Amino acid sequence: MNFVRRNRIALLVCVVAVLCLAWGVMQGQEQTVFRKAVNICMECIGLG
């Protein structure tokens, strides 16, 4: 219980982050994010 009291804000931020991730997955946005990440990596490495 002491851990929760000391880290209330951090736990709240983690819960909000998980909710946002779940919302994005339910809307089908994971493919879009993955595609953009691949494009950025390919440009930085110079393969694309």
Protein Blocks (a to p, Z undefined) as FASTA:
>chain_A
ZZmmmmmmmmmmmmmmmmmmmmmmmnopmmmmmmmmmmmmmmmnopZZ
